[in-house]
Amino acid sequence: MPDFSFLAIDHVQLAMPPGEESTARHFYADLLGMREVPKPAPLASRGGCWFASESVQLHLGVEQDFRPARKAHPAIRVTGYAALLAKLKAAGVELIEANDLADVQRAHVFDPFGNRLELIAA
């Protein structure tokens, strides 16, 4: 048995193209309702945005040769799942509802950069 244990995931980092911070803010803050968290001064010059909601933190970091994460993804438990899906559909967000697991309501949504997020009903 190890002398350590993992307590929680502190944050998940996704990539985004350079100069798209306003696009990230619209999706993560305006549509998903997360609040932007100021980046520490030594990291701010790198670009990107950090977002938080309750115990979930997502960091968007800039990659010059950006490619979206279409398979790898964070999975986030959501209260108000149906309302959030309706809001995202109305905004034209790419969304795929997954009905392949018994007793689990979940959907895959894609941010404006093509990164996959899994939303799971709490």
C-alpha positions as CSV (number, residue, x, y, z in Angstrom):
1,M,0.0,0.0,0.0
2,P,1.5,3.4,-1.0
3,D,2.3,6.2,1.5
4,F,0.1,8.6,-0.4
5,S,-3.3,9.1,-2.0
6,F,-4.9,11.3,-4.6
7,L,-7.5,13.6,-3.1
8,A,-9.0,15.4,-6.1
9,I,-8.3,16.8,-9.5
10,D,-7.2,20.4,-9.0
11,H,-7.9,21.5,-12.6
12,V,-8.0,20.2,-16.1
13,Q,-6.2,22.1,-18.9
14,L,-7.5,22.3,-22.4
15,A,-5.8,24.0,-25.3
16,M,-7.0,26.9,-27.5
17,P,-5.6,28.8,-30.4
18,P,-3.7,32.1,-29.8
19,G,-5.8,35.3,-29.5
20,E,-9.1,33.6,-28.9
21,E,-9.6,34.6,-25.2
22,S,-12.9,36.5,-26.0
23,T,-14.3,33.4,-27.7
24,A,-13.3,31.3,-24.7
25,R,-15.0,33.8,-22.3
26,H,-18.2,33.7,-24.3
27,F,-18.4,29.9,-24.2
28,Y,-17.1,29.2,-20.7
29,A,-18.4,32.2,-18.8
30,D,-21.5,33.3,-20.8
31,L,-22.9,29.9,-21.9
32,L,-21.5,27.5,-19.2
33,G,-21.9,30.1,-16.4
34,M,-18.3,29.7,-15.1
35,R,-16.5,32.6,-13.6
36,E,-13.1,33.7,-15.0
37,V,-10.3,33.3,-12.5
38,P,-7.4,35.7,-12.8
39,K,-4.2,33.9,-13.8
40,P,-1.2,34.4,-11.6
41,A,1.0,37.3,-12.8
42,P,3.9,35.0,-13.8
43,L,1.6,33.1,-16.1
44,A,-0.6,35.8,-17.5
45,S,1.7,36.7,-20.4
46,R,1.3,33.2,-21.8
47,G,-2.3,34.0,-22.8
48,G,-5.3,31.8,-22.3
49,C,-8.0,31.9,-19.6
50,W,-8.9,30.1,-16.4
51,F,-12.5,29.4,-15.3
52,A,-14.1,27.9,-12.2
53,S,-17.5,26.9,-10.9
54,E,-17.9,25.3,-7.5
55,S,-15.2,22.7,-7.3
56,V,-14.5,22.5,-11.0
57,Q,-11.6,24.4,-12.6
58,L,-10.8,24.5,-16.3
59,H,-7.7,26.2,-17.7
60,L,-7.5,27.1,-21.3
61,G,-3.9,27.4,-22.4
62,V,-2.6,28.7,-25.7
63,E,-1.0,26.4,-28.2
64,Q,0.6,27.8,-31.3
65,D,0.0,24.6,-33.3
66,F,-3.4,24.1,-31.8
67,R,-5.4,20.8,-32.4
68,P,-8.6,20.2,-30.5
69,A,-9.0,17.3,-28.0
70,R,-11.8,15.4,-29.8
71,K,-11.4,12.2,-27.8
72,A,-9.7,13.1,-24.5
73,H,-12.0,15.2,-22.3
74,P,-13.0,16.3,-18.8
75,A,-16.3,14.8,-17.6
76,I,-18.3,17.2,-15.4
77,R,-21.3,16.4,-13.2
78,V,-24.0,19.0,-13.6
79,T,-27.1,20.0,-11.7
80,G,-29.7,21.5,-13.9
81,Y,-28.5,19.2,-16.7
82,A,-31.6,19.5,-18.9
83,A,-31.7,23.3,-18.6
84,L,-28.0,23.6,-19.5
85,L,-28.4,21.3,-22.6
86,A,-31.4,23.4,-23.7
87,K,-29.3,26.6,-23.4
88,L,-26.4,25.1,-25.3
89,K,-28.7,23.7,-28.1
90,A,-30.4,27.2,-28.4
91,A,-26.9,28.7,-28.8
92,G,-26.0,26.3,-31.6
93,V,-23.3,24.5,-29.6
94,E,-22.3,21.1,-31.1
95,L,-23.9,18.5,-28.7
96,I,-24.2,14.7,-28.9
97,E,-26.5,13.1,-26.3
98,A,-25.2,9.7,-25.3
99,N,-27.7,7.0,-24.3
100,D,-25.3,4.1,-24.2
101,L,-25.0,3.7,-20.4
102,A,-28.0,2.6,-18.3
103,D,-29.1,5.1,-15.7
104,V,-26.6,7.7,-16.8
105,Q,-27.7,10.9,-18.5
106,R,-24.8,12.4,-20.4
107,A,-23.9,14.4,-23.4
108,H,-20.7,15.4,-25.2
109,V,-20.4,19.1,-26.1
110,F,-17.7,20.8,-28.1
111,D,-16.3,24.2,-27.2
112,P,-15.8,26.7,-30.0
113,F,-12.3,25.3,-30.6
114,G,-13.5,21.7,-31.0
115,N,-12.5,20.4,-27.5
116,R,-14.8,17.8,-26.1
117,L,-16.5,18.1,-22.7
118,E,-18.7,15.4,-21.2
119,L,-21.6,16.7,-19.1
120,I,-23.2,14.2,-16.7
121,A,-26.5,14.8,-14.9
122,A,-25.9,14.9,-11.2
